[in-house]
C-alpha cells in the first residue's frame, strides 16, 4: 500500500529504522523516551522500531539511567559487532586497507607501499585484493559478514550500468579504468558484498564531516593535501559531499607543467611532489632513495632545525611560496562556495601542520573577498592520516543506514513477475 506521497509502508518502516539507527549511532546511548523527540517518531513507533532492531541484533542495551520519580530507563546503543566494513585508501605512496566494526573501531590493517611514480593498475588491484584478504584473516572474519568495501581513489569516478565504477585518474595515467570489474574478478569477497568506489578527497571529507573537525557545519570544504591536492565540497544540497578537481585550477598562465599535462595548475605548485621538486631545483637535497613522506620530513627539518642550527633559506622560501599558492587556491574556494569551514588534511597537510597554517590563512584572507573571508575558518583536519580509509568505510555504512539497517537483497537470477514485485512491496520487513 502506498502513502499519499507515493511512499509504501515498506518505505516508511525503512525510514523509521534509519532515523532510530542514526540517532543511536551519533548521539547514543539513548533511552526509548529520548528517541521520540530526537527522531520525531511517536512512542509507539519508537517501541516497534527498537524491538525490530533488537531482534535483528543491531541494537543492544547499554545500562540504565534514573528517571524523574519513575522506573529507571534502559539505555540503547548500536551493537558494534552487528556489522563490519572495509576502508581502502589508494594513495600515491601506498595502498592502505583497514577493517572496522559498525562503530568504526579499527580491527585490523594492512599496508602495501607503492614505488614512486608507479601506478600500474594490476599492481594496485592486487594490493587491494591482498589487503582485504589479510585484514579478514587477521580478524578471523568471514567475508560474507561484511556490509561492503569502500575504496578512495585519486581521480574522477564515473558510474556506469554495464562496467561499474570507472576511474579517470589523469595524473596517475588511468583512463577509464574499470576498477570495480577488475576487483570483482578474482575478488576475495562474495558477490553479495558490494564495492563502493569514490574519490579520495570525498572520502576524507565524509570522515571529517561525520566525526572530525567538520561536524556540525552545513557548508564546508575539506582539502586533501598529499602528493597532489584535491577537495570535497559539502553543502546542504550535497550532504554526502562532492569531489572537485581543485588541484587543476589554473593559478599561473604558462606556468609549471602539472602531472596532468596542463600548464600552471595549482597542483604544480602546492602538491608535495611539486614542492619537493622545486626544493631540489634550488639546490635542496633529501636523503637518497627516500619516499615522498621521508623527503618532506627532511625538508621540514632543514627549514625548521633545532635551536642553534641555521635554517635552510631555500627550504624556507619554497615553503612560503607554497603557502601563498595554497592560500590563493583556498581564496577561490572561499569566493566560489562561501564555506563556514575549510579543513586541510592528507599526509602532507598534516606533516606541514600548525607551523604552516598561519601563512596559508594569511594568504587566503588577502586574496579572498572580505565578506566571505570574514565568515570562514581555516584549520587542520582532526582524524589524522587514516581519515581517507575511515571515510571509505563510511560509504558502505551510509548505504546500510539508508536501507534501514538491512543488507542489500541478492539480485534475482531472472526478472520477477509484476505480481510478485507488488506483493514484496506490501510485505512487512
Secondary structure, 3 states (H helix, E strand, C coil): CECCCCCEHHHHHHHHHHHHHHHHHHHCCEEHHHHHHHHCCCHHHHHHHHHHHHHCCCEEEEEEECCCCCCCEEEEEECHHHCEEEEEEECCCEEEEEEEECCCCEEEEEEEECCCCCCCHHHHHHHHHHHHHHHHHHHCCCHHHEEEEEEEECCEEEEECCCEEEEEEHHHCEEEECHHHHHHCCCCCCCCCCEEEEEHHHHHHHHHHHHCCCCCCCCEEEEEECCCEEEEEEECCEEEEEEECHHHCECCCCCCECCCCCECECHHHHCHHHHHHHHHHCCCCCCCCCCHHHHHHHHHHHHCCCCCCCCCHHHHHHHHHHHHHHHHHHHHHHHHHCCCEEEEECHHHHHHHHHHHHHHHHHHHHHCCHHHHCCCEEEECCCHHHHHHHHHHHHHHHHHHHCCCCCCCCCCCCCCCHHHHHHHHHCCC
